[in-house]
């Protein structure tokens, strides 16, 4: 769980490290429940895990300058095939579910 009160007291560099780790964990947890894509005969092996996905921080975190009580702006970049059988909406719902679990 991300402790927002403790995070606000950390130095800027420590906030960046904590947020990076937290976000990487959220992405990995969301992807962990996805079924692997099917192998197509003669095709390149399908990507698994977070291959083909990137969670990109923009704004203050992207500049590595998050303020103590700032928000986090993110862009999810993906190759369509990297989500396997999931739609992007289903994947986003899994990320939201993981985020909700961390807050509880």
Buried (B, 14 or more C-beta within 10 A) or exposed (E): EBEEEEBEEBEEEEBBEBBBEBBEEBBEBBBEEBEEBEEEEEEEEBBEEBEBBEBEBEEBBBEEEBEEEBEBEBEBEBEEBBBBEBEEEEBEEBBEEBBEEEEE
